[in-house]
Amino acid sequence: MRTDFDFAPLFRSGVGFDRVFDLLENATRVQALDNWPPYDIERAGEDRYRITMAVAGFAQDELELTTLPNLLVVGGRKQPQQQGDDSAQYLHRGIATRSFERRFELADHVKVDKAWLADGLLTIELVREVPEAMRPRRIEVQAWQPQPQQIEHQKKAA
């Protein structure tokens, strides 16, 4: 395996960043360009994202969304043609009906909120839900007030 970047120096000083290095490594690999189905990714808010995929010709039951840790897999499988449809003779067939699988790497704490199919577009809403314990919190800085010290004397024996 060959990469254009050497991450070895970063491994010496960074702990727990293995996933980031793996993502960078995967991004540098040359993959066959498969632009189907076309999709958009947009930021819909501070912690909200939306993926819109053009899946014309696919019914709701022919689409499948699967979430794994830090991964969203969107797949489409066309149902076999029914008996009466074999007689159709196409002069041009431009609507793609081939099966597909598209993978999206998700950042930590990003979850699928909901998904729907309308007008040939599959829309997937994503939300980042950072646990309360991991959210930044403001620490109030207080003025230091020294406590008065009491010097105790030992009682003398009478």
Backbone torsions as a table, in degrees:
resi	resn	phi	psi	omega
1	MET	NA	130.3	-177.1
2	ARG	-123.7	133.6	175.2
3	THR	-126.1	160.7	177.5
4	ASP	-82.8	-13.1	-177.5
5	PHE	-117.1	141.4	176.5
6	ASP	-107.0	109.9	-177.6
7	PHE	-90.2	1.0	-176.1
8	ALA	-54.5	-44.9	179.3
9	PRO	-61.4	-30.7	-179.9
10	LEU	-73.5	-29.1	177.9
11	PHE	-65.4	-27.1	-178.9
12	ARG	-71.8	-29.0	-174.9
13	SER	-115.8	-8.6	-179.5
14	GLY	-113.4	135.5	179.5
15	VAL	-119.6	130.1	175.7
16	GLY	87.2	12.0	-179.5
17	PHE	-101.8	18.4	-177.2
18	ASP	-56.3	-40.5	-178.3
19	ARG	-63.1	-40.6	179.4
20	VAL	-63.4	-43.3	179.6
21	PHE	-65.0	-38.1	177.2
22	ASP	-64.0	-40.4	177.9
23	LEU	-63.3	-43.0	178.5
24	LEU	-64.4	-40.3	178.6
25	GLU	-63.6	-44.4	179.6
26	ASN	-65.7	-34.1	-179.5
27	ALA	-68.6	-25.9	-178.3
28	THR	-84.2	-14.1	179.2
29	ARG	-70.8	139.1	177.7
30	VAL	-80.6	123.6	179.8
31	GLN	-118.8	152.2	176.9
32	ALA	-61.7	135.2	-178.8
33	LEU	-76.3	112.5	176.1
34	ASP	-122.4	102.6	-175.7
35	ASN	-96.3	18.1	-178.0
36	TRP	-119.1	134.7	-4.7
37	PRO	-79.5	151.1	179.1
38	PRO	-67.1	151.0	-178.5
39	TYR	-149.8	160.3	173.9
40	ASP	-122.6	146.6	171.5
41	ILE	-123.7	125.5	-179.7
42	GLU	-132.1	153.6	175.1
43	ARG	-91.8	118.9	-174.6
44	ALA	-100.8	0.2	-179.1
45	GLY	172.6	-174.6	-178.8
46	GLU	-57.3	-45.2	-178.4
47	ASP	-126.2	29.6	-178.2
48	ARG	-129.2	142.3	179.6
49	TYR	-135.9	158.8	180.0
50	ARG	-139.9	129.6	173.5
51	ILE	-109.9	126.8	177.8
52	THR	-119.8	122.2	-178.8
53	MET	-117.2	136.4	176.8
54	ALA	-85.7	105.9	-177.1
55	VAL	-123.0	49.1	-179.0
56	ALA	-58.2	136.9	178.2
57	GLY	93.5	-8.9	179.1
58	PHE	-100.7	134.9	175.8
59	ALA	-87.1	165.7	-178.8
60	GLN	-56.9	-40.8	-177.7
61	ASP	-78.8	-3.0	177.3
62	GLU	-98.1	-1.4	179.4
63	LEU	-108.7	144.8	-179.4
64	GLU	-138.6	129.7	175.7
65	LEU	-113.3	130.6	179.5
66	THR	-130.4	133.0	175.7
67	THR	-112.4	136.0	173.6
68	LEU	-123.1	171.2	176.7
69	PRO	-57.3	119.3	177.6
70	ASN	62.3	25.1	-179.4
71	LEU	-149.0	135.5	173.0
72	LEU	-118.3	127.0	179.1
73	VAL	-115.6	123.1	177.6
74	VAL	-113.6	124.7	-178.7
75	GLY	-130.9	154.3	177.4
76	GLY	-137.6	131.5	178.7
77	ARG	-132.3	118.9	178.9
78	LYS	-74.0	140.7	175.1
79	GLN	-72.8	147.6	177.8
80	PRO	-59.7	147.8	179.4
81	GLN	-60.2	144.7	178.4
82	GLN	-85.2	166.4	-173.0
83	GLN	-52.9	-46.6	-174.2
84	GLY	-70.7	-16.0	-174.8
85	ASP	-85.3	-9.0	-177.3
86	ASP	-67.4	-21.3	-176.2
87	SER	-78.9	-10.6	-177.9
88	ALA	-69.1	132.9	176.2
89	GLN	-114.3	112.0	-177.9
90	TYR	-85.2	132.9	171.7
91	LEU	-86.3	-31.3	174.0
92	HIS	-150.2	133.8	179.3
93	ARG	-123.6	99.0	-176.4
94	GLY	-106.8	-9.5	178.6
95	ILE	-87.7	113.8	-177.7
96	ALA	-70.0	133.3	178.6
97	THR	-126.6	16.8	-179.6
98	ARG	-75.7	154.9	178.5
99	SER	-69.1	154.3	179.1
100	PHE	-147.4	160.5	171.7
101	GLU	-146.4	123.2	-178.9
102	ARG	-122.0	133.6	-178.3
103	ARG	-113.3	138.1	178.2
104	PHE	-124.9	121.9	174.5
105	GLU	-75.2	129.7	-179.6
106	LEU	-108.3	143.1	175.9
107	ALA	-70.3	166.1	177.4
108	ASP	-58.3	139.3	175.4
109	HIS	71.5	9.9	175.0
110	VAL	-91.3	126.7	-176.0
111	LYS	-127.2	153.6	173.7
112	VAL	-76.6	124.9	-179.7
113	ASP	-89.2	-51.1	178.7
114	LYS	-163.0	165.0	178.6
115	ALA	-147.2	146.7	177.4
116	TRP	-151.0	158.3	-179.7
117	LEU	-118.0	123.3	178.7
118	ALA	-150.3	132.6	176.0
119	ASP	55.4	36.7	178.3
120	GLY	78.6	7.6	179.3
121	LEU	-116.2	127.4	174.0
122	LEU	-94.6	121.2	-179.5
123	THR	-112.7	129.4	-179.1
124	ILE	-122.0	120.2	178.2
125	GLU	-94.5	131.7	179.1
126	LEU	-120.4	147.8	178.9
127	VAL	-138.2	140.7	175.3
128	ARG	-94.4	119.3	-179.4
129	GLU	-117.3	91.5	179.5
130	VAL	-81.0	127.1	179.5
131	PRO	-58.1	147.3	-177.5
132	GLU	-54.3	-39.1	-178.7
133	ALA	-65.7	-21.4	-177.7
134	MET	-100.3	-4.7	180.0
135	ARG	-75.4	149.5	175.9
136	PRO	-63.5	143.2	177.1
137	ARG	-132.4	147.8	-177.0
138	ARG	-88.9	130.6	177.9
139	ILE	-105.7	123.7	-179.8
140	GLU	-77.0	131.6	177.4
141	VAL	-91.7	124.4	-178.2
142	GLN	-108.6	154.3	176.5
143	ALA	-73.0	140.2	-179.0
144	TRP	-82.4	127.8	178.3
145	GLN	-122.3	110.7	-179.1
146	PRO	-65.5	141.0	177.8
147	GLN	-81.6	135.0	177.9
148	PRO	-63.9	135.0	-179.1
149	GLN	-98.6	138.1	179.6
150	GLN	-106.7	125.5	178.2
151	ILE	-92.9	120.5	-177.7
152	GLU	-96.7	139.8	176.3
153	HIS	-103.0	144.7	175.5
154	GLN	-77.7	138.9	179.0
155	LYS	-72.6	136.8	177.8
156	LYS	-82.8	144.1	-179.7
157	ALA	-72.9	135.1	-177.5
158	ALA	-89.7	NA	NA
